[in-house]
C-alpha cells in the first residue's frame, strides 16, 4: 500500500477558492504536506528550492501561461526530477487533443468538475505507475542509460499494463543516446499496432537525426494536417525545414504554431530570429517586442532578447526606438551577468547603423577588453559582434570573434554559417583561412592527446584535452576526445569519481549539441562498461 501521508504536493492555481478546494481534497486523501503557488513563476521558484512528489496544476494559470507551458519549462530546464508527478486539472475539453499530441505530457489530467474520490483514485493510480518506473528513473539520473533501457525492456513484460509507456521511454532513451536506428525500429514497432501521434513524432525525430529531412517533413506535415493543435510537430517541422535550408518555410510554420499557441517564449523567440534572417524586420519587431514584454516576468528571461529586438528595429532604420530598447534593457534586466555586455554590443550596433564607426569601435573595444565577455554571448550574437567589428574596421578583433565561433561550432553547419557571414562582409578568403586554422588546431590537439595516452601518460592526455575544452567548450569533436581521455585514464589508472563526472557531463553536452553523432553510442558504451568494471551504480 502507498502511504499518502509521506507524499508532498504543490498546488499551482491562481484562484484562492480552487486552491482551498484542491487542498481539502488532498487532505481527505491523506496528503497533508501541501504548498501553494499562485503563478508559474512562484511554482518555478518553489520547485527550485525543494522537491515535491506531486504537482497538481490548473491548466489556465494566468499571465499568458498555461500548465502545459509550465510542464515543458520544468522538464526542459531539469527543475523537477522524473519521479515528480505532474497532474493537470482543466475544464478545457479540447485539452484531450492537446495532451494526446504533446511531446511532454503530464502523468495524468483530470477534467473539471472533479470529485474528491476521483482525485484520490487518479493519484493512487499515478503513484502506482511511478513506483514501477522509479528504478529506470534512478538509473537515468545517475547517467546509466544502458541499464535503464534494459530495465524498460524487462518491465514491458512484468508490468504489461504500462508496456507501451515503457516502450516509449526506451525509444526516447535510444534517441538521447544518439541511437537513431534503434529508436526508429521501436517507434515503427509501436506504430504497427497503434497510430499514436507521439510515436509518429518520435519516428520523425529519428529521421531528422539521420538527416533524412524530406521523409521527416512528410511525416510531420501529415501530423499537423490531422491535428492543428499539435504544436510540438509544428516546432519539429520548422526545425526540419530550417536544417534543410528553407528558412522562409520554417518561419511560416512557426508563425502558424504561434497562432495556435501564442505564449511560448522559446517559440516566439525563434520566430523573431527567423523573421530577421528572412528580412521581415517589421514582423520581427512585433514578435520580439512581445518576447521582451513576456520575458521581464519570466524566470527564464534573457538580456539577448533586447538585442534581437534592437536588430529588428535597426533593420527598419529606427535608431531612436533602438536607443529606447537599450534604456529598457539596462533598466529591466539589471543584475543579470550578460546585461552590461548586451547593452555595450547594442550601443555599438546603433553607432554602426548611424555610420559613427569611431564610437562603434570604442564600444566594441570596451566589450572585447573584458575577460570572457564575448564568451557569454550566444553564437548568433557573436556573429553580430563580428559583423560590427568588420564594419568598424576592427578586422583583427572580428577575426578573433569568428575564430571563437568556429572553435565552439557544434557541427559543420555552424562553421558554414560563420563562413557565409564572412562572405557577406566581403571576407570569403578569411573564412576559408580561419576554418582551416581551426581544423588544424583540433587535429593537432587530438593527435597530441592520443600520443600521450599511447605512451602511458594518461595524466598528460587528460590535462591537454581539458585545457582544449576550456578553450573550445562548444566544440563537439574536442568534447568527444576529452571524454575519451578521461575514460582511458579511469580504465588504466583506476576509478576517479571527479573524472567520471566530468566525462559524463561532457558526453551530455556533446549529445545535446549533436544527438545523431555516430561516435556517441560507442563512447556511451565505453563509459557504462567502466561503471560495471568498477561496480559503480550496479
C-alpha positions in Angstrom: 0.0 0.0 0.0 1.1 3.5 -0.8 1.4 5.7 2.3 -0.1 9.0 1.2 0.9 10.7 4.4 4.6 10.8 3.1 3.6 12.5 -0.2 4.4 16.2 -0.6 2.3 18.2 -3.0 2.4 21.6 -4.7 -0.9 23.1 -6.0 -0.4 25.6 -8.8 -3.6 27.6 -9.0 -4.4 31.3 -9.2 -7.9 31.1 -7.8 -7.9 31.1 -4.0 -11.2 29.2 -3.8 -10.0 26.4 -6.1 -6.7 26.2 -4.1 -8.6 25.6 -0.9 -10.9 23.1 -2.6 -7.9 21.1 -4.0 -6.1 21.2 -0.7 -9.2 19.9 1.1 -9.5 17.1 -1.4 -5.8 16.2 -1.0 -6.2 16.2 2.8 -9.2 13.9 2.5 -6.9 11.5 0.6 -4.3 11.6 3.3 -1.9 14.1 1.7 -1.3 16.7 4.3 2.1 18.2 3.2 0.7 20.7 0.8 2.1 24.0 -0.5 0.7 26.6 -3.0 1.9 28.5 -6.0 -0.3 31.3 -7.4 1.6 31.6 -10.7 4.1 29.8 -12.9 6.9 32.0 -11.6 6.2 31.2 -8.0 6.0 27.5 -8.9 9.4 27.5 -10.6 11.0 29.2 -7.6 9.4 26.7 -5.1 10.4 23.8 -7.2 14.0 25.1 -7.5 14.1 25.3 -3.7 12.6 22.0 -2.8 11.4 18.6 -4.1 7.8 17.6 -4.3 6.3 14.2 -5.1 3.2 15.7 -6.8 2.3 18.8 -8.7 -1.4 19.5 -9.1 -1.6 22.2 -11.8 -4.5 24.2 -13.2 -4.3 24.4 -17.0 -5.0 28.2 -17.0 -2.7 29.9 -14.5 -2.7 33.5 -15.7 -0.2 35.9 -17.3 -0.4 34.2 -20.6 0.9 31.0 -19.1 -0.7 27.6 -19.0 0.1 24.4 -17.3 1.4 22.7 -20.4 4.0 25.5 -20.9 5.0 25.2 -17.2 5.5 21.5 -17.5 7.7 21.9 -20.6 9.8 24.6 -18.8 10.2 22.4 -15.8 11.2 19.3 -17.8 13.4 21.2 -20.4 15.3 23.0 -17.6 15.6 19.9 -15.4 13.9 21.7 -12.5 11.9 18.7 -11.4 13.1 15.0 -11.4 11.4 12.3 -13.5 9.8 10.9 -10.3 7.8 14.1 -9.6 4.2 13.5 -10.8 2.6 16.3 -12.7 -1.2 16.1 -12.9 -3.2 18.7 -14.9 -6.6 19.9 -13.8 -8.6 21.5 -16.5 -12.1 22.4 -17.7 -10.9 22.5 -21.3 -12.4 19.6 -23.2 -10.1 20.2 -26.1 -7.1 19.6 -23.8 -7.6 16.0 -24.6 -6.5 16.9 -28.1 -3.6 18.9 -26.8 -2.3 16.2 -24.4 -2.7 13.4 -27.0 -0.2 15.2 -29.2 2.2 16.6 -26.6 5.8 15.6 -26.7 6.0 16.2 -23.0 2.7 15.0 -21.5 1.6 15.2 -17.8 1.4 12.0 -15.9 -2.3 12.4 -15.9 -5.0 15.0 -16.4 -8.4 15.4 -14.8 -11.3 17.3 -16.3 -13.4 19.6 -14.2 -15.7 19.3 -12.3 -13.8 16.8 -10.2 -14.8 14.9 -7.1 -12.5 14.0 -4.2 -12.8 10.3 -4.7 -11.9 10.7 -8.4 -8.8 12.7 -7.5 -7.8 10.2 -4.8 -8.2 7.3 -7.3 -6.2 9.0 -10.0 -3.3 10.0 -7.6 -3.1 6.4 -6.4 -3.0 5.1 -9.9 -0.3 7.6 -10.9 1.8 6.8 -7.8 1.5 3.0 -8.5 2.7 3.6 -12.1 5.5 5.9 -10.9 6.8 3.2 -8.5 7.1 0.8 -11.4 9.2 3.4 -13.3 11.3 4.5 -10.3 14.2 2.0 -11.0 14.5 3.3 -14.5 14.4 7.0 -13.3 17.2 6.3 -10.8 19.4 4.8 -13.4 18.7 7.7 -15.8 19.5 10.2 -13.0 23.0 8.7 -12.4 23.6 8.5 -16.1 23.3 4.8 -16.5 21.2 4.8 -19.7 22.0 1.3 -21.0 20.8 -0.3 -17.8 17.7 1.9 -17.8 17.0 0.7 -21.3 17.5 -3.0 -20.2 15.1 -2.4 -17.2 12.4 -0.9 -19.5 12.7 -3.9 -21.9 12.2 -6.3 -18.9 9.4 -4.1 -17.4 7.3 -4.3 -20.6 6.5 -7.9 -19.7 6.5 -7.5 -15.9 4.1 -4.5 -16.0 2.1 -5.3 -19.1 -0.5 -2.6 -18.2 2.2 0.0 -18.9 4.1 -1.8 -21.7 3.5 1.0 -24.2 4.8 3.6 -21.7 8.0 1.6 -21.1 8.4 1.1 -24.8 8.1 4.9 -25.3 10.7 5.6 -22.6 13.0 3.0 -24.1 12.7 4.7 -27.5 13.3 8.1 -26.0 16.5 6.9 -24.3 17.8 5.5 -27.5 17.2 8.9 -29.1 19.0 10.6 -26.2 21.9 8.2 -26.7 22.2 9.1 -30.4 21.0 5.6 -31.5 18.5 6.8 -34.1 18.4 3.5 -35.9 17.3 1.5 -32.8 14.8 4.2 -31.8 13.4 4.2 -35.3 12.8 0.4 -35.0 11.0 0.8 -31.7 8.7 3.6 -32.9 7.9 1.6 -36.0 7.0 -1.4 -33.8 4.7 0.8 -31.8 3.0 2.1 -34.9 2.4 -1.4 -36.2 -0.2 -1.8 -33.5 -1.3 1.8 -32.7 -1.1 5.0 -34.7 -0.3 7.2 -31.7 0.8 10.8 -32.6 3.7 10.8 -30.2 5.2 7.7 -31.8 4.9 9.3 -35.2 6.6 12.4 -33.9 9.3 10.2 -32.4 9.8 8.5 -35.7 10.1 11.8 -37.5 12.8 12.9 -34.9 14.9 9.8 -35.7 14.6 10.6 -39.4 15.8 14.2 -38.6 18.7 12.8 -36.6 19.7 10.8 -39.7 19.4 13.9 -41.9 16.5 12.3 -43.8 14.8 15.7 -43.9 12.3 15.0 -46.8 10.9 11.9 -45.1 10.7 13.7 -41.7 9.0 16.6 -43.4 6.3 14.4 -45.0 5.6 12.7 -41.7 5.4 16.0 -39.7 3.2 17.6 -42.4 0.8 14.8 -42.1 0.7 15.1 -38.3 -0.1 18.9 -38.3 -2.7 18.3 -41.0 -4.5 15.8 -38.9 -4.3 17.8 -35.6 -3.8 21.6 -35.8 -3.1 21.7 -32.1 0.0 19.5 -32.4 2.4 22.4 -31.7 5.4 20.1 -31.0 5.0 18.7 -34.5 5.0 22.3 -35.9 8.2 23.0 -34.0 9.9 19.9 -35.3 8.6 20.6 -38.8 10.1 24.2 -38.7 13.4 22.8 -37.4 13.5 20.2 -40.2 12.8 22.8 -42.8 15.5 25.1 -41.4 18.0 22.3 -41.3 17.2 21.7 -45.0 17.9 25.3 -45.7 14.3 26.5 -46.2 14.2 29.5 -43.8 11.1 31.1 -45.2 9.2 27.9 -44.9 10.4 27.4 -41.4 9.3 30.9 -40.5 5.9 30.4 -41.9 5.4 27.1 -40.0 6.5 28.7 -36.7 4.0 31.6 -37.4 1.2 29.1 -37.7 2.3 27.3 -34.5 2.4 30.6 -32.6 -1.1 31.4 -33.8 -2.2 28.1 -32.2 -0.1 28.5 -29.0 0.8 32.2 -28.6 2.5 32.3 -25.2 5.6 30.0 -25.5 8.6 32.4 -25.3 11.1 30.0 -26.9 8.9 29.6 -30.0 8.3 33.3 -30.3 12.0 34.0 -29.9 12.9 31.6 -32.7 10.1 33.1 -34.9 11.6 36.5 -34.3 15.1 35.4 -35.2 13.9 33.7 -38.4 11.9 36.9 -39.3 15.2 38.9 -39.0 17.1 36.3 -41.1 14.4 36.4 -43.8 14.3 40.2 -43.9 10.9 40.7 -42.3 12.1 43.3 -39.8 8.7 44.8 -39.1 7.2 41.4 -38.3 10.3 40.6 -36.2 9.9 43.8 -34.2 6.3 42.9 -33.3 7.2 39.4 -32.3 10.3 40.3 -30.3 8.6 43.2 -28.5 6.2 40.5 -27.2 9.2 38.3 -26.2 10.8 41.2 -24.3 7.5 42.0 -22.6 6.8 38.4 -21.5 10.5 37.8 -20.6 10.5 40.6 -18.0 8.3 38.4 -15.8 9.9 35.1 -16.6 12.3 33.0 -14.6 14.0 32.2 -18.0 14.5 35.8 -19.2 17.5 36.6 -21.3 19.0 40.0 -22.0 19.8 38.9 -25.5 16.1 39.3 -26.4 16.5 43.0 -26.2 19.4 42.8 -28.6 17.3 40.8 -31.0 14.6 43.4 -30.8 17.1 46.1 -31.4 18.4 44.3 -34.5 14.8 44.3 -35.9 14.4 48.0 -35.2 17.8 48.8 -36.8 16.7 46.7 -39.8 13.8 49.1 -40.1 16.1 52.0 -39.8 14.6 53.1 -36.5 17.6 54.1 -34.4 15.5 56.2 -31.9 13.4 53.2 -30.9 16.6 51.1 -30.8 18.1 53.5 -28.3 14.9 53.3 -26.2 15.3 49.5 -26.2 18.8 49.9 -24.8 17.5 52.0 -22.0 14.8 49.4 -21.2 17.4 46.7 -21.3 19.6 48.4 -18.7 16.6 49.2 -16.5 14.6 45.9 -16.7 17.5 43.4 -16.8 19.8 45.0 -14.2 21.6 42.4 -12.1 22.0 39.8 -14.8 25.6 39.0 -15.9 25.0 39.4 -19.6 23.1 42.7 -19.4 26.1 45.0 -19.5 27.7 43.1 -22.4 24.4 43.1 -24.3 24.0 46.8 -23.7 27.5 47.6 -25.0 27.0 45.5 -28.1 23.7 47.1 -28.7 25.2 50.6 -28.5 27.9 49.5 -31.0 25.2 48.3 -33.4 23.4 51.6 -33.2 26.6 53.5 -33.8 27.3 51.3 -36.8 23.8 52.0 -38.2 24.4 55.7 -37.8 27.7 55.5 -39.5 29.7 56.5 -36.5 32.5 53.9 -36.7 34.6 55.7 -34.1 32.0 55.4 -31.4 31.2 51.9 -32.5 34.8 50.9 -32.3 35.2 52.3 -28.8 32.2 50.4 -27.6 33.4 47.2 -29.3 36.9 47.5 -27.8 35.4 48.1 -24.4 33.4 44.9 -24.7 36.2 42.8 -26.1 38.6 44.1 -23.4 36.5 42.4 -20.7 37.9 39.0 -19.9 35.4 36.4 -21.1 32.7 38.9 -22.0 32.2 37.6 -25.6 32.0 34.0 -24.3 28.8 34.9 -22.5 27.1 35.7 -25.8 25.2 33.2 -27.9 26.8 32.1 -31.2 24.2 34.3 -33.1 25.1 37.4 -31.2 28.8 36.6 -31.5 28.2 36.7 -35.3 26.6 40.2 -34.9 29.6 41.2 -32.8 32.0 40.1 -35.6 30.0 41.9 -38.2 30.1 45.1 -36.2 33.9 44.7 -35.8 34.4 44.4 -39.5 32.0 47.4 -40.1 34.2 49.4 -37.7 37.5 48.5 -39.4 38.4 46.3 -36.4 39.3 43.4 -38.7 41.7 41.7 -36.2 39.1 41.8 -33.5 36.5 40.5 -35.9 38.7 37.6 -37.0 39.3 36.7 -33.3 35.5 36.6 -32.7 35.0 34.4 -35.7 37.8 32.1 -34.6 35.9 31.7 -31.3 32.7 30.9 -33.1 34.4 28.3 -35.2 36.3 26.8 -32.3 33.0 26.2 -30.5 30.9 25.2 -33.5 28.9 22.1 -32.6 28.9 20.9 -36.2 29.9 21.7 -39.7 26.7 23.6 -40.4 27.7 26.2 -37.7 31.1 26.6 -39.4 29.5 27.1 -42.8 27.2 29.8 -41.3 30.3 31.6 -40.0 31.9 31.4 -43.4 28.7 32.7 -45.0 28.7 35.7 -42.7 32.3 36.5 -43.7 31.4 36.1 -47.4 28.6 38.6 -46.8 31.1 41.2 -45.4 33.4 40.6 -48.3 35.9 38.4 -46.5 35.3 35.0 -48.1 39.1 34.1 -48.2 39.3 34.8 -44.4 36.6 32.3 -43.8 38.4 29.5 -45.5 41.7 30.5 -43.8 40.1 30.5 -40.3 38.2 27.3 -40.9 41.5 25.6 -42.0 43.3 27.0 -38.9 40.7 25.6 -36.5 40.7 22.2 -38.3 44.5 22.1 -37.9 44.3 23.1 -34.2 41.8 20.4 -33.4 43.6 17.7 -35.3 46.9 18.6 -33.6 45.3 18.6 -30.1 43.6 15.3 -30.7 46.8 13.7 -32.1 48.9 15.1 -29.1 46.4 13.7 -26.7 46.3 10.3 -28.4 50.2 10.2 -28.4 50.3 10.9 -24.7 47.7 8.2 -23.9 49.6 5.6 -26.1 52.8 6.3 -24.3 51.1 5.8 -21.0 51.0 9.4 -20.0 47.3 9.4 -19.1 47.6 12.4 -16.8 49.1 14.4 -19.5 46.4 13.4 -22.0 43.7 14.4 -19.6 45.4 17.8 -18.8 45.9 18.5 -22.5 42.3 17.7 -23.5 40.7 19.5 -20.6 42.7 22.6 -21.5 41.3 22.2 -25.0 37.8 22.0 -23.6 38.4 25.3 -21.7 39.4 26.9 -25.0 36.7 25.3 -27.1 33.8 24.4 -24.7 31.3 24.1 -27.6 33.4 22.0 -30.0 31.8 18.6 -30.2 35.0 16.9 -31.6 37.0 18.3 -28.7 34.3 17.2 -26.2 34.4 13.7 -27.5 38.1 13.3 -27.4 38.4 14.9 -23.9 35.7 12.4 -22.7 37.8 9.6 -24.3 41.0 10.8 -22.5 39.1 10.8 -19.1 37.7 7.3 -19.7 41.1 5.9 -20.7 42.6 7.4 -17.5 39.9 5.6 -15.5 40.4 2.4 -17.3 44.2 2.3 -16.8 44.7 4.2 -13.6 41.6 3.3 -11.5 38.3 4.8 -10.6 38.2 8.5 -10.3 34.9 10.0 -9.3 35.7 13.5 -10.5 36.9 12.4 -13.9 33.9 10.2 -14.3 31.6 13.1 -13.5 33.5 15.3 -16.0 33.3 12.6 -18.7 29.6 12.2 -18.1 28.9 16.0 -18.3 30.9 16.4 -21.5 29.2 13.4 -23.1 25.8 15.0 -22.2 26.9 18.3 -23.7 28.1 16.6 -26.9 24.8 14.7 -27.1 22.8 17.9 -26.7 24.7 19.6 -29.5 24.9 16.7 -31.9 22.5 13.8 -30.9 22.9 11.9 -34.1 26.7 11.8 -34.0 27.9 8.3 -34.9 30.6 8.3 -32.2 28.1 8.7 -29.3 26.9 5.0 -29.0 30.5 3.6 -28.7 31.6 6.3 -26.3 28.5 5.8 -24.2 29.1 2.0 -24.1 32.7 2.6 -23.0 31.5 4.7 -20.1 29.0 2.2 -18.9 31.4 -0.7 -19.2 33.7 1.1 -16.9 30.9 1.7 -14.4 30.3 -2.1 -14.4 34.0 -2.9 -14.2 34.4 -0.9 -11.0 31.0 -1.8 -9.6 29.6 1.7 -9.7 25.8 2.2 -9.7 25.3 -1.5 -10.2 
